Amino acid sequence: MYITASKLYDYLQCKHRVWRDIYGPQEEKIQETNPFIELLWQKGVQHEEKIVGKLGLIADMSDGSLDERFHKTKEAMKSGIPLIYQGVLMHGNLLGIPDLLKCLPDGNYMAIDIKSGGGMEGVDEDEGEEGKPKKHYAVQLCLYTELLNILGFSKLKSGKIIDIHGNVVDYDLTAARGPRTPQTWWEFYEQIKKHVEFLMKNEDKNKPAMAGVCKLCPWYTSCKKWCDENQDLSNIFYLGRSVRDVINEDLLVDKIEDFLDIDV
């Protein structure tokens, strides 16, 4: 099993999803694709095709098995091909398929992902606020960049996003996550990657929780059943996973009936 960009994304959306995808009761997983998710996927594909169509000559690595595509991608980078589409990067338990790999003038390759959303979050043009990198974009770029570093095709720790407007947004992966968060994006990625690896190996396990994002997940019914049967605190309105976990650990309270008995 590989740590992939999609697994890192799933973890950031829900810390339980990675474990449940592998070890959860598969008979409870909804097999039909959510229509809204399918619509978003189609929108993303159309945007990607539009962007790629404007780039001109590129080396297309989208056909073949993963091993075949990995071999072709390495050969293309060794030859200094300027732009590679859907190249495959692999090493150990890491697997990355960036939308684009671009050869820079200094010979380093840089990963570029095409996204059907804004390149930054918290952007307010009226107030002159530029926003900050999106977590899942930064973490995915870190995965691709680490693989490029390991394979010897880059010494950089940066990447780019082409957003819904066609803007190219730089992501400095060594930058602090924010003025009050000295942790860098690269350190954040290393932390997330370690948690994902533990969950995939069943060396760590966490509990489901109910949240707004859950309704788009194929495990929604299964996790809701678990939360109902176990009187999980995330059933309480506005009491999410993070608060639930603190109450579980600090007060040793994990059921609604015990929560209601707390003497404030």
N, C-alpha and C positions, 0 to 999 in steps of 0.2 A: 504493500500500500504506500502510495506517495503522498507527501504533503504538497498540495496544489494551491493555486490562487483561490479556487472555489472553496476549498476547505478553510482557508484563512478567512475568507469572506463570511462563510457560515458561522464560524466561531465568533466573529465580531458582531454578527446579528443575534446569535444565541449561543451561549457558552455550552449548552447541552447538546446541540444539534450534531456535532462531530461524533460524539460517543454514540448517540442513538442511531445514527445512520448505519453504524457498523454492528452494534450489539443490541439494539432495540428490537422489540417484537415486530418483525417484518410484516406479519399478517395484519397489523394495525396501521400500517403506513398507507396513506392515500396514493394510489397509483396514477390517477388522472391528473394532468397538469392543470393548475389553477388558470382560468382564462385570463385573468389580469397579468399573471406572470408571463403567460405565453404572448400577450400583447406587448409587454415590455421587451421580451426577447426579440420579437419581430421588429420592433422599433429600433433596437440596438443593432440588429443585423443590417437593416436598411441604412442606418447611419454609417456603419462601418463600410458597407459597399460603396456608399457615396464618397466617403473620404478616400478610400483606396483607389476608386476610379479616377480621382484627380491627381494621383501620385505618379502616374506614368509607369515606366519600366520598373518592375520589382521582381524578385525571385520568390515564387509562390511555393511554399512548403506544406500546403494544406492537405495534400494527398499522400496516402500510404500509411503504414503502421507507425507507431511511435518510434520504434527503433530505426526504421528507414528514414523517417523525417529528421530524427536526431542526427543521423550520419550525414544526410544531405545538408542540414543546417551548419554543422561543423565545417564541412568542406566549403560551403559558401562563405563562411566567415574567414576561413584560412585564405580564400582567394580574394578577400576584401570586397565582396559584393556590397554595393552601396546601401541597398534597402532590401530587407528580407521580410516576407509576410508569413505569419503563422508558423514561425520556426519553433522547433522543439529543443528545450534545454533540459538535460537530465544529469543528476549526480546523486549517488546514494539513494536516500529516500525523498529527494527533492525533484519535483517536476514542474516546469514552467513553460507556458506557450504564450509568449507576448504577441500582441497583434503585429507589432513591427520591431525589427532590429535595425538600427541605423548605424552605419560606419561613419565615425567622425573624422575630421581631417588628421587628427593625431593617431588614428588607427584603432582607438577604443570603440567598442560597440556599446550602444545605449538602447535600453528597452523603452518602447513607446506604446502606450495603450490607448485605444480609441474608446471613448465613453459617450453614452447617450444622455449624460447629465452635465451639470456645470463642473468645471475643473477644480473649483474651490468651494468650500462651504462658508456661509456667513457673509457672502458678498452683498454689499449695499452700495450701488453706484451713486445713489442720491446723497448718501452720507460720506462718500469717498472711502468706504471701507473695502479693502481688497480681499478679505477673507483669509482662510487658512486651509492647508491641505486636508483632504478627506482621508479618514483613517484607512478605509479599505483600499483606496487607490494607492496610498503610500506603502502599505504592507505588501500589496501585490507587486509593486515596483521593486521593493526590497528583495522579494523572492527571486525575481528575474535577474536583478543586479548581482545578488549573491552567486547565482549559477554562472553568470558571465565572468565574475571574479574567479571562481573556483576553476572554471574551464580555461582560464587564461586569455579571454577575449576582451577584458576590460579591467582597468584599475580604478574606475570611477565608483562613486556611491551617489548616483543621481539618475533621474529618469524624467520622462515627459508624459503628459496627458494631452490628447487632442479631444476637446470637449464637444458638446452638442452644437456649439456655435462655430466650430472649426478652429477655435483658438488653441494655440499650443502653450501649455502651462508647464513651467519648470517645477520639478520636485527635488529639492535638496534633502537627501535622506539622512544627512548628518546634522541637520538643523534641529533645534529644540522644538518640541511639539507646540509650545506656546510660551508667552511671557511668564506664566506661573507654573509651567511644567518643563523643568530643565532636561528631562529625559528626551533623547533624540528619537527620531522616527526609526532609526536603525536599531536602537536599544529596545524600542517598543516592539518592533518586528521580532527580534530575538526572543523576547518574553512570550509573545503570542505563539510563535513557532514551537517553543518548548512545551507550552500547555497543550497545543494541538497534538504534538507527538505523544505525550503521555496519554491523552484520551484515545488516540488511535491504537495504542498498545494495550489499552485497558489497565494502565498503571495508575490512572486517575479516573474518577467518576464523579459526576455532579448530577443535580436533580433538575427535572423539568420545572418550568415556571410559566405562568400565564402573563402575556404582555400583548400590546396592540399588534406588533409585528407577527405574532403567532398565526393569525388567521390566513396568512399566505403560505404557511409551511405545510408540507404533506404529513407532518406528525401532529398537526393541531388536535385532532380528535383523540389521538393516543395520549398526548401529554395532558390534555384537559381531563381525560378519564383518570389519569394518575393523580392529578392535583385534587380532583373531587374526592377520590377514594382515600387520599391521605390528608384531607383537610389542610392542604398547603396554604400558607399565608398569602401567596400571590393571588389567591382568589379574592382577597379583599381589595376593593376599589382603590386604585392609586398606590397600592403597596406592591412594588415591583420586585424583580429578582435581587437587586443589590441590597435593598432594605431588608428583604426577606432573609438573605444570607447573614446579615449583621445580627438580626434578632435571633436567628437560629444559633449562631455561634456565641454571641455575647450573653444572651438571656436563657439559652437552652430551651427556647420555646419554638416548636415547629408545627403545632396544630392550632386551628382557629379557636377551638374551645379553650385551649390554654392561654391563647393570646387575649381572649375576652376576660379571663380571670386575673389579668395583671392589675395589681394595685398601683395605679399611677401616682 
